[in-house]
Amino acid sequence: MDVDLIFKIAAVGILVSVLNQVLIRSGRDEMATMTTLVALVVVLMIVVRQISGLFDTVKTLFDL
């Protein structure tokens, strides 16, 4: 696993938390919730891509 992956996920988390606080303080709770959900989907897409690469590596390794 690459350290860049951890940094990407951490950067998304920090950015979303700051944006979430700004939106909540401005009275846009629905937008804050939507921002959090979109960030969750983005991080899940990154993780699924890595897991797919892992499965491809395992298939290649065991010649399946």
PyMOL Python script that loads the backbone (N, CA, C, O; Angstrom):
from pymol import cmd

cmd.read_pdbstr("""\
ATOM      1  N   MET A   1       0.856  -1.179   0.000  1.00  0.00           N
ATOM      2  CA  MET A   1       0.000   0.000   0.000  1.00  0.00           C
ATOM      3  C   MET A   1       0.895   1.233   0.000  1.00  0.00           C
ATOM      4  O   MET A   1       1.948   1.266   0.638  1.00  0.00           O
ATOM      5  N   ASP A   2       0.459   2.206  -0.710  1.00  0.00           N
ATOM      6  CA  ASP A   2       1.230   3.427  -0.851  1.00  0.00           C
ATOM      7  C   ASP A   2       0.794   4.439   0.202  1.00  0.00           C
ATOM      8  O   ASP A   2      -0.379   4.495   0.572  1.00  0.00           O
ATOM      9  N   VAL A   3       1.743   5.236   0.681  1.00  0.00           N
ATOM     10  CA  VAL A   3       1.442   6.245   1.689  1.00  0.00           C
ATOM     11  C   VAL A   3       0.591   7.364   1.084  1.00  0.00           C
ATOM     12  O   VAL A   3      -0.153   8.037   1.798  1.00  0.00           O
ATOM     13  N   ASP A   4       0.702   7.557  -0.220  1.00  0.00           N
ATOM     14  CA  ASP A   4      -0.089   8.599  -0.885  1.00  0.00           C
ATOM     15  C   ASP A   4      -1.589   8.366  -0.722  1.00  0.00           C
ATOM     16  O   ASP A   4      -2.366   9.316  -0.627  1.00  0.00           O
ATOM     17  N   LEU A   5      -1.985   7.104  -0.693  1.00  0.00           N
ATOM     18  CA  LEU A   5      -3.399   6.771  -0.503  1.00  0.00           C
ATOM     19  C   LEU A   5      -3.894   7.291   0.848  1.00  0.00           C
ATOM     20  O   LEU A   5      -4.981   7.860   0.938  1.00  0.00           O
ATOM     21  N   ILE A   6      -3.101   7.096   1.881  1.00  0.00           N
ATOM     22  CA  ILE A   6      -3.484   7.570   3.212  1.00  0.00           C
ATOM     23  C   ILE A   6      -3.561   9.086   3.226  1.00  0.00           C
ATOM     24  O   ILE A   6      -4.478   9.658   3.815  1.00  0.00           O
ATOM     25  N   PHE A   7      -2.600   9.741   2.577  1.00  0.00           N
ATOM     26  CA  PHE A   7      -2.618  11.203   2.523  1.00  0.00           C
ATOM     27  C   PHE A   7      -3.820  11.740   1.748  1.00  0.00           C
ATOM     28  O   PHE A   7      -4.392  12.766   2.118  1.00  0.00           O
ATOM     29  N   LYS A   8      -4.200  11.052   0.678  1.00  0.00           N
ATOM     30  CA  LYS A   8      -5.380  11.473  -0.094  1.00  0.00           C
ATOM     31  C   LYS A   8      -6.642  11.387   0.753  1.00  0.00           C
ATOM     32  O   LYS A   8      -7.454  12.312   0.769  1.00  0.00           O
ATOM     33  N   ILE A   9      -6.799  10.270   1.456  1.00  0.00           N
ATOM     34  CA  ILE A   9      -7.992  10.096   2.294  1.00  0.00           C
ATOM     35  C   ILE A   9      -7.999  11.109   3.430  1.00  0.00           C
ATOM     36  O   ILE A   9      -9.049  11.658   3.764  1.00  0.00           O
ATOM     37  N   ALA A  10      -6.841  11.359   4.024  1.00  0.00           N
ATOM     38  CA  ALA A  10      -6.751  12.354   5.103  1.00  0.00           C
ATOM     39  C   ALA A  10      -7.058  13.758   4.583  1.00  0.00           C
ATOM     40  O   ALA A  10      -7.725  14.539   5.262  1.00  0.00           O
ATOM     41  N   ALA A  11      -6.578  14.078   3.392  1.00  0.00           N
ATOM     42  CA  ALA A  11      -6.848  15.401   2.813  1.00  0.00           C
ATOM     43  C   ALA A  11      -8.335  15.591   2.553  1.00  0.00           C
ATOM     44  O   ALA A  11      -8.882  16.663   2.813  1.00  0.00           O
ATOM     45  N   VAL A  12      -8.986  14.562   2.043  1.00  0.00           N
ATOM     46  CA  VAL A  12     -10.429  14.644   1.818  1.00  0.00           C
ATOM     47  C   VAL A  12     -11.150  14.841   3.148  1.00  0.00           C
ATOM     48  O   VAL A  12     -12.078  15.645   3.238  1.00  0.00           O
ATOM     49  N   GLY A  13     -10.732  14.118   4.171  1.00  0.00           N
ATOM     50  CA  GLY A  13     -11.364  14.248   5.485  1.00  0.00           C
ATOM     51  C   GLY A  13     -11.199  15.634   6.082  1.00  0.00           C
ATOM     52  O   GLY A  13     -12.154  16.193   6.620  1.00  0.00           O
ATOM     53  N   ILE A  14      -9.998  16.197   5.995  1.00  0.00           N
ATOM     54  CA  ILE A  14      -9.760  17.538   6.536  1.00  0.00           C
ATOM     55  C   ILE A  14     -10.554  18.577   5.770  1.00  0.00           C
ATOM     56  O   ILE A  14     -11.175  19.456   6.368  1.00  0.00           O
ATOM     57  N   LEU A  15     -10.536  18.481   4.454  1.00  0.00           N
ATOM     58  CA  LEU A  15     -11.274  19.442   3.631  1.00  0.00           C
ATOM     59  C   LEU A  15     -12.769  19.392   3.908  1.00  0.00           C
ATOM     60  O   LEU A  15     -13.426  20.428   4.011  1.00  0.00           O
ATOM     61  N   VAL A  16     -13.299  18.187   4.029  1.00  0.00           N
ATOM     62  CA  VAL A  16     -14.735  18.036   4.271  1.00  0.00           C
ATOM     63  C   VAL A  16     -15.103  18.526   5.662  1.00  0.00           C
ATOM     64  O   VAL A  16     -16.158  19.136   5.837  1.00  0.00           O
ATOM     65  N   SER A  17     -14.261  18.274   6.650  1.00  0.00           N
ATOM     66  CA  SER A  17     -14.594  18.731   8.000  1.00  0.00           C
ATOM     67  C   SER A  17     -14.618  20.253   8.091  1.00  0.00           C
ATOM     68  O   SER A  17     -15.485  20.821   8.756  1.00  0.00           O
ATOM     69  N   VAL A  18     -13.675  20.915   7.430  1.00  0.00           N
ATOM     70  CA  VAL A  18     -13.677  22.384   7.421  1.00  0.00           C
ATOM     71  C   VAL A  18     -14.894  22.911   6.676  1.00  0.00           C
ATOM     72  O   VAL A  18     -15.574  23.821   7.151  1.00  0.00           O
ATOM     73  N   LEU A  19     -15.168  22.340   5.507  1.00  0.00           N
ATOM     74  CA  LEU A  19     -16.320  22.777   4.722  1.00  0.00           C
ATOM     75  C   LEU A  19     -17.621  22.504   5.461  1.00  0.00           C
ATOM     76  O   LEU A  19     -18.560  23.297   5.391  1.00  0.00           O
ATOM     77  N   ASN A  20     -17.675  21.385   6.165  1.00  0.00           N
ATOM     78  CA  ASN A  20     -18.860  21.027   6.931  1.00  0.00           C
ATOM     79  C   ASN A  20     -19.122  22.058   8.036  1.00  0.00           C
ATOM     80  O   ASN A  20     -20.260  22.485   8.231  1.00  0.00           O
ATOM     81  N   GLN A  21     -18.085  22.448   8.746  1.00  0.00           N
ATOM     82  CA  GLN A  21     -18.247  23.436   9.816  1.00  0.00           C
ATOM     83  C   GLN A  21     -18.685  24.792   9.267  1.00  0.00           C
ATOM     84  O   GLN A  21     -19.523  25.469   9.863  1.00  0.00           O
ATOM     85  N   VAL A  22     -18.119  25.180   8.139  1.00  0.00           N
ATOM     86  CA  VAL A  22     -18.515  26.464   7.519  1.00  0.00           C
ATOM     87  C   VAL A  22     -19.982  26.427   7.120  1.00  0.00           C
ATOM     88  O   VAL A  22     -20.716  27.387   7.354  1.00  0.00           O
ATOM     89  N   LEU A  23     -20.408  25.333   6.523  1.00  0.00           N
ATOM     90  CA  LEU A  23     -21.798  25.233   6.082  1.00  0.00           C
ATOM     91  C   LEU A  23     -22.766  25.177   7.262  1.00  0.00           C
ATOM     92  O   LEU A  23     -23.846  25.765   7.200  1.00  0.00           O
ATOM     93  N   ILE A  24     -22.397  24.482   8.329  1.00  0.00           N
ATOM     94  CA  ILE A  24     -23.280  24.411   9.494  1.00  0.00           C
ATOM     95  C   ILE A  24     -23.417  25.778  10.146  1.00  0.00           C
ATOM     96  O   ILE A  24     -24.514  26.164  10.547  1.00  0.00           O
ATOM     97  N   ARG A  25     -22.322  26.510  10.255  1.00  0.00           N
ATOM     98  CA  ARG A  25     -22.380  27.836  10.891  1.00  0.00           C
ATOM     99  C   ARG A  25     -23.148  28.856  10.053  1.00  0.00           C
ATOM    100  O   ARG A  25     -23.675  29.836  10.580  1.00  0.00           O
ATOM    101  N   SER A  26     -23.204  28.612   8.738  1.00  0.00           N
ATOM    102  CA  SER A  26     -23.966  29.526   7.895  1.00  0.00           C
ATOM    103  C   SER A  26     -25.428  29.109   7.772  1.00  0.00           C
ATOM    104  O   SER A  26     -26.200  29.750   7.059  1.00  0.00           O
ATOM    105  N   GLY A  27     -25.811  28.035   8.464  1.00  0.00           N
ATOM    106  CA  GLY A  27     -27.206  27.631   8.490  1.00  0.00           C
ATOM    107  C   GLY A  27     -27.621  26.708   7.365  1.00  0.00           C
ATOM    108  O   GLY A  27     -28.815  26.547   7.112  1.00  0.00           O
ATOM    109  N   ARG A  28     -26.681  26.108   6.694  1.00  0.00           N
ATOM    110  CA  ARG A  28     -26.999  25.204   5.583  1.00  0.00           C
ATOM    111  C   ARG A  28     -26.688  23.765   5.992  1.00  0.00           C
ATOM    112  O   ARG A  28     -25.739  23.154   5.501  1.00  0.00           O
ATOM    113  N   ASP A  29     -27.494  23.252   6.883  1.00  0.00           N
ATOM    114  CA  ASP A  29     -27.266  21.913   7.411  1.00  0.00           C
ATOM    115  C   ASP A  29     -27.437  20.831   6.348  1.00  0.00           C
ATOM    116  O   ASP A  29     -26.716  19.833   6.347  1.00  0.00           O
ATOM    117  N   GLU A  30     -28.394  21.034   5.446  1.00  0.00           N
ATOM    118  CA  GLU A  30     -28.616  20.038   4.400  1.00  0.00           C
ATOM    119  C   GLU A  30     -27.413  19.947   3.461  1.00  0.00           C
ATOM    120  O   GLU A  30     -27.015  18.855   3.056  1.00  0.00           O
ATOM    121  N   MET A  31     -26.845  21.088   3.123  1.00  0.00           N
ATOM    122  CA  MET A  31     -25.664  21.100   2.256  1.00  0.00           C
ATOM    123  C   MET A  31     -24.470  20.450   2.951  1.00  0.00           C
ATOM    124  O   MET A  31     -23.666  19.776   2.307  1.00  0.00           O
ATOM    125  N   ALA A  32     -24.353  20.649   4.256  1.00  0.00           N
ATOM    126  CA  ALA A  32     -23.270  20.035   5.010  1.00  0.00           C
ATOM    127  C   ALA A  32     -23.403  18.512   4.998  1.00  0.00           C
ATOM    128  O   ALA A  32     -22.411  17.795   4.862  1.00  0.00           O
ATOM    129  N   THR A  33     -24.624  18.033   5.141  1.00  0.00           N
ATOM    130  CA  THR A  33     -24.858  16.597   5.102  1.00  0.00           C
ATOM    131  C   THR A  33     -24.559  16.029   3.723  1.00  0.00           C
ATOM    132  O   THR A  33     -23.954  14.963   3.604  1.00  0.00           O
ATOM    133  N   MET A  34     -24.977  16.731   2.692  1.00  0.00           N
ATOM    134  CA  MET A  34     -24.705  16.273   1.327  1.00  0.00           C
ATOM    135  C   MET A  34     -23.206  16.267   1.034  1.00  0.00           C
ATOM    136  O   MET A  34     -22.713  15.365   0.358  1.00  0.00           O
ATOM    137  N   THR A  35     -22.485  17.258   1.532  1.00  0.00           N
ATOM    138  CA  THR A  35     -21.037  17.311   1.340  1.00  0.00           C
ATOM    139  C   THR A  35     -20.364  16.121   1.998  1.00  0.00           C
ATOM    140  O   THR A  35     -19.447  15.524   1.434  1.00  0.00           O
ATOM    141  N   THR A  36     -20.823  15.780   3.193  1.00  0.00           N
ATOM    142  CA  THR A  36     -20.264  14.625   3.892  1.00  0.00           C
ATOM    143  C   THR A  36     -20.548  13.335   3.128  1.00  0.00           C
ATOM    144  O   THR A  36     -19.673  12.476   3.019  1.00  0.00           O
ATOM    145  N   LEU A  37     -21.749  13.193   2.605  1.00  0.00           N
ATOM    146  CA  LEU A  37     -22.089  11.988   1.840  1.00  0.00           C
ATOM    147  C   LEU A  37     -21.285  11.880   0.552  1.00  0.00           C
ATOM    148  O   LEU A  37     -20.846  10.791   0.183  1.00  0.00           O
ATOM    149  N   VAL A  38     -21.091  12.989  -0.123  1.00  0.00           N
ATOM    150  CA  VAL A  38     -20.298  12.974  -1.361  1.00  0.00           C
ATOM    151  C   VAL A  38     -18.851  12.600  -1.053  1.00  0.00           C
ATOM    152  O   VAL A  38     -18.236  11.836  -1.797  1.00  0.00           O
ATOM    153  N   ALA A  39     -18.312  13.129   0.029  1.00  0.00           N
ATOM    154  CA  ALA A  39     -16.946  12.788   0.408  1.00  0.00           C
ATOM    155  C   ALA A  39     -16.827  11.308   0.753  1.00  0.00           C
ATOM    156  O   ALA A  39     -15.826  10.670   0.426  1.00  0.00           O
ATOM    157  N   LEU A  40     -17.829  10.772   1.401  1.00  0.00           N
ATOM    158  CA  LEU A  40     -17.826   9.349   1.727  1.00  0.00           C
ATOM    159  C   LEU A  40     -17.813   8.504   0.459  1.00  0.00           C
ATOM    160  O   LEU A  40     -17.093   7.509   0.381  1.00  0.00           O
ATOM    161  N   VAL A  41     -18.602   8.894  -0.526  1.00  0.00           N
ATOM    162  CA  VAL A  41     -18.639   8.163  -1.801  1.00  0.00           C
ATOM    163  C   VAL A  41     -17.293   8.257  -2.512  1.00  0.00           C
ATOM    164  O   VAL A  41     -16.824   7.269  -3.077  1.00  0.00           O
ATOM    165  N   VAL A  42     -16.672   9.424  -2.489  1.00  0.00           N
ATOM    166  CA  VAL A  42     -15.373   9.602  -3.143  1.00  0.00           C
ATOM    167  C   VAL A  42     -14.320   8.707  -2.491  1.00  0.00           C
ATOM    168  O   VAL A  42     -13.553   8.042  -3.187  1.00  0.00           O
ATOM    169  N   VAL A  43     -14.281   8.690  -1.165  1.00  0.00           N
ATOM    170  CA  VAL A  43     -13.309   7.851  -0.461  1.00  0.00           C
ATOM    171  C   VAL A  43     -13.591   6.374  -0.719  1.00  0.00           C
ATOM    172  O   VAL A  43     -12.657   5.591  -0.892  1.00  0.00           O
ATOM    173  N   LEU A  44     -14.858   5.984  -0.747  1.00  0.00           N
ATOM    174  CA  LEU A  44     -15.187   4.590  -1.037  1.00  0.00           C
ATOM    175  C   LEU A  44     -14.762   4.197  -2.454  1.00  0.00           C
ATOM    176  O   LEU A  44     -14.326   3.069  -2.681  1.00  0.00           O
ATOM    177  N   MET A  45     -14.888   5.116  -3.397  1.00  0.00           N
ATOM    178  CA  MET A  45     -14.441   4.826  -4.762  1.00  0.00           C
ATOM    179  C   MET A  45     -12.932   4.626  -4.809  1.00  0.00           C
ATOM    180  O   MET A  45     -12.446   3.748  -5.522  1.00  0.00           O
ATOM    181  N   ILE A  46     -12.195   5.425  -4.063  1.00  0.00           N
ATOM    182  CA  ILE A  46     -10.740   5.277  -4.014  1.00  0.00           C
ATOM    183  C   ILE A  46     -10.373   3.921  -3.423  1.00  0.00           C
ATOM    184  O   ILE A  46      -9.503   3.224  -3.945  1.00  0.00           O
ATOM    185  N   VAL A  47     -11.038   3.552  -2.334  1.00  0.00           N
ATOM    186  CA  VAL A  47     -10.738   2.285  -1.667  1.00  0.00           C
ATOM    187  C   VAL A  47     -11.126   1.098  -2.551  1.00  0.00           C
ATOM    188  O   VAL A  47     -10.387   0.117  -2.625  1.00  0.00           O
ATOM    189  N   VAL A  48     -12.267   1.179  -3.214  1.00  0.00           N
ATOM    190  CA  VAL A  48     -12.703   0.083  -4.086  1.00  0.00           C
ATOM    191  C   VAL A  48     -11.722  -0.095  -5.241  1.00  0.00           C
ATOM    192  O   VAL A  48     -11.452  -1.224  -5.651  1.00  0.00           O
ATOM    193  N   ARG A  49     -11.195   0.988  -5.761  1.00  0.00           N
ATOM    194  CA  ARG A  49     -10.205   0.888  -6.833  1.00  0.00           C
ATOM    195  C   ARG A  49      -8.953   0.161  -6.337  1.00  0.00           C
ATOM    196  O   ARG A  49      -8.378  -0.650  -7.063  1.00  0.00           O
ATOM    197  N   GLN A  50      -8.536   0.447  -5.119  1.00  0.00           N
ATOM    198  CA  GLN A  50      -7.367  -0.229  -4.562  1.00  0.00           C
ATOM    199  C   GLN A  50      -7.642  -1.705  -4.311  1.00  0.00           C
ATOM    200  O   GLN A  50      -6.782  -2.550  -4.561  1.00  0.00           O
ATOM    201  N   ILE A  51      -8.828  -2.015  -3.823  1.00  0.00           N
ATOM    202  CA  ILE A  51      -9.192  -3.416  -3.583  1.00  0.00           C
ATOM    203  C   ILE A  51      -9.270  -4.177  -4.904  1.00  0.00           C
ATOM    204  O   ILE A  51      -8.883  -5.344  -4.971  1.00  0.00           O
ATOM    205  N   SER A  52      -9.762  -3.532  -5.938  1.00  0.00           N
ATOM    206  CA  SER A  52      -9.803  -4.164  -7.259  1.00  0.00           C
ATOM    207  C   SER A  52      -8.396  -4.477  -7.745  1.00  0.00           C
ATOM    208  O   SER A  52      -8.151  -5.544  -8.309  1.00  0.00           O
ATOM    209  N   GLY A  53      -7.484  -3.561  -7.529  1.00  0.00           N
ATOM    210  CA  GLY A  53      -6.086  -3.821  -7.892  1.00  0.00           C
ATOM    211  C   GLY A  53      -5.497  -4.966  -7.096  1.00  0.00           C
ATOM    212  O   GLY A  53      -4.706  -5.748  -7.624  1.00  0.00           O
ATOM    213  N   LEU A  54      -5.872  -5.076  -5.838  1.00  0.00           N
ATOM    214  CA  LEU A  54      -5.418  -6.188  -5.013  1.00  0.00           C
ATOM    215  C   LEU A  54      -5.937  -7.517  -5.555  1.00  0.00           C
ATOM    216  O   LEU A  54      -5.183  -8.487  -5.637  1.00  0.00           O
ATOM    217  N   PHE A  55      -7.203  -7.572  -5.922  1.00  0.00           N
ATOM    218  CA  PHE A  55      -7.768  -8.798  -6.473  1.00  0.00           C
ATOM    219  C   PHE A  55      -7.099  -9.176  -7.790  1.00  0.00           C
ATOM    220  O   PHE A  55      -6.847 -10.354  -8.046  1.00  0.00           O
ATOM    221  N   ASP A  56      -6.813  -8.182  -8.620  1.00  0.00           N
ATOM    222  CA  ASP A  56      -6.116  -8.476  -9.869  1.00  0.00           C
ATOM    223  C   ASP A  56      -4.731  -9.043  -9.599  1.00  0.00           C
ATOM    224  O   ASP A  56      -4.291  -9.972 -10.276  1.00  0.00           O
ATOM    225  N   THR A  57      -4.051  -8.488  -8.615  1.00  0.00           N
ATOM    226  CA  THR A  57      -2.725  -8.988  -8.253  1.00  0.00           C
ATOM    227  C   THR A  57      -2.800 -10.429  -7.731  1.00  0.00           C
ATOM    228  O   THR A  57      -1.957 -11.258  -8.072  1.00  0.00           O
ATOM    229  N   VAL A  58      -3.793 -10.719  -6.919  1.00  0.00           N
ATOM    230  CA  VAL A  58      -3.947 -12.072  -6.376  1.00  0.00           C
ATOM    231  C   VAL A  58      -4.271 -13.050  -7.494  1.00  0.00           C
ATOM    232  O   VAL A  58      -3.739 -14.161  -7.516  1.00  0.00           O
ATOM    233  N   LYS A  59      -5.143 -12.651  -8.429  1.00  0.00           N
ATOM    234  CA  LYS A  59      -5.472 -13.518  -9.556  1.00  0.00           C
ATOM    235  C   LYS A  59      -4.236 -13.796 -10.412  1.00  0.00           C
ATOM    236  O   LYS A  59      -4.020 -14.924 -10.854  1.00  0.00           O
ATOM    237  N   THR A  60      -3.442 -12.775 -10.637  1.00  0.00           N
ATOM    238  CA  THR A  60      -2.221 -12.947 -11.428  1.00  0.00           C
ATOM    239  C   THR A  60      -1.220 -13.820 -10.685  1.00  0.00           C
ATOM    240  O   THR A  60      -0.557 -14.662 -11.289  1.00  0.00           O
ATOM    241  N   LEU A  61      -1.113 -13.622  -9.395  1.00  0.00           N
ATOM    242  CA  LEU A  61      -0.144 -14.370  -8.600  1.00  0.00           C
ATOM    243  C   LEU A  61      -0.453 -15.861  -8.581  1.00  0.00           C
ATOM    244  O   LEU A  61       0.450 -16.689  -8.701  1.00  0.00           O
ATOM    245  N   PHE A  62      -1.730 -16.203  -8.431  1.00  0.00           N
ATOM    246  CA  PHE A  62      -2.115 -17.600  -8.356  1.00  0.00           C
ATOM    247  C   PHE A  62      -2.572 -18.162  -9.693  1.00  0.00           C
ATOM    248  O   PHE A  62      -3.044 -19.296  -9.772  1.00  0.00           O
ATOM    249  N   ASP A  63      -2.428 -17.363 -10.740  1.00  0.00           N
ATOM    250  CA  ASP A  63      -2.748 -17.780 -12.103  1.00  0.00           C
ATOM    251  C   ASP A  63      -4.187 -18.313 -12.210  1.00  0.00           C
ATOM    252  O   ASP A  63      -4.428 -19.417 -12.698  1.00  0.00           O
ATOM    253  N   LEU A  64      -5.131 -17.486 -11.735  1.00  0.00           N
ATOM    254  CA  LEU A  64      -6.548 -17.873 -11.768  1.00  0.00           C
ATOM    255  C   LEU A  64      -7.248 -17.322 -12.983  1.00  0.00           C
ATOM    256  O   LEU A  64      -8.444 -17.554 -13.164  1.00  0.00           O
TER     257      LEU A  64
END
""", "prot")
cmd.dss("prot")
cmd.show_as("cartoon", "prot")
cmd.util.cbc("prot")
cmd.orient("prot")
